[in-house]
């Protein structure tokens, strides 16, 4: 389980995650899959589906568009004074001007 592996592989569903530099865990995982071809096939199919859902070009573009859209919405809200920090600052400014 290094880098972005856990993002790509759901442990026990779409593969088996092991700790880095743990040869005994690698051995156990390989033996488990060799002894359970149905499990290996099931995990392979789940991994393939997960890759198609999350890591195709279309999926990555959709995720980037979602993130950018949310950022633009937040920026627009700040410009219109709907951001909580801006409202608090405006309230403080008004209270100073009243005194």
C-alpha positions in Angstrom: 0.0 0.0 0.0 2.1 2.9 -1.3 1.5 6.1 -3.2 -2.0 6.1 -4.7 -2.5 2.4 -4.6 -5.3 2.5 -2.0 -7.1 5.0 -4.1 -7.1 2.5 -7.0 -7.5 -0.7 -5.1 -10.2 -1.4 -2.6 -8.6 -4.0 -0.3 -10.3 -7.3 -0.4 -12.7 -6.2 -3.2 -10.6 -5.1 -6.2 -7.3 -6.6 -5.0 -5.2 -7.1 -1.9 -3.2 -4.3 -0.3 0.0 -5.2 1.5 2.4 -3.2 3.6 5.6 -2.0 1.9 8.6 -4.3 2.2 6.7 -7.2 3.6 7.6 -10.2 1.5 5.6 -12.6 3.8 2.5 -10.5 3.0 3.2 -10.7 -0.7 3.6 -14.5 -0.4 0.4 -14.9 1.5 -1.6 -12.7 -1.0 -0.3 -14.6 -4.0 -1.0 -18.0 -2.4 -4.5 -16.9 -1.4 -5.3 -15.9 -5.0 -3.7 -19.0 -6.5 -5.7 -21.2 -4.1 -8.9 -19.3 -4.8 -9.2 -18.7 -8.6 -12.8 -17.6 -8.2 -11.8 -14.9 -5.8 -9.0 -13.9 -8.1 -11.4 -13.6 -11.0 -13.9 -11.7 -8.9 -11.3 -9.2 -7.7 -10.0 -8.8 -11.3 -13.5 -8.0 -12.5 -14.1 -5.6 -9.6 -10.7 -3.9 -10.3 -11.5 -3.6 -14.0 -14.9 -2.0 -13.2 -13.3 0.4 -10.7 -10.8 1.5 -13.2 -13.5 2.2 -15.8 -15.6 4.1 -13.2 -12.8 6.2 -11.8 -9.7 6.4 -14.0 -10.8 6.6 -17.6 -10.2 9.9 -19.4 -13.9 10.7 -19.2 -14.0 10.0 -15.4 -11.0 12.1 -14.8 -12.4 15.0 -16.8 -15.7 14.7 -14.9 -13.9 14.9 -11.6 -11.8 17.8 -12.6 -14.9 19.6 -13.9 -16.6 19.0 -10.5 -13.7 20.4 -8.6 -13.3 23.5 -10.8 -17.0 24.1 -10.8 -17.0 24.0 -6.9 -14.0 26.4 -6.8 -15.8 28.8 -9.2 -18.9 28.7 -7.2 -17.0 29.5 -4.0 -15.2 32.4 -5.8 -18.5 33.8 -7.1 -20.0 33.6 -3.6 -17.0 35.5 -2.2 -17.3 38.2 -4.9 -21.0 38.6 -4.1 -20.3 38.9 -0.4 -21.9 35.5 0.5 -18.7 34.2 2.0 -18.9 33.8 5.8 -15.5 35.4 6.4 -16.5 38.4 4.3 -19.8 38.8 6.1 -18.0 38.7 9.5 -15.5 41.4 8.3 -18.4 43.6 7.0 -20.2 43.2 10.3 -17.1 44.3 12.2 -16.6 47.2 9.9 -20.2 48.4 10.3 -19.9 48.1 14.1 -16.7 50.2 14.0 -18.4 52.9 11.9 -21.4 53.1 14.3 -19.2 53.8 17.3 
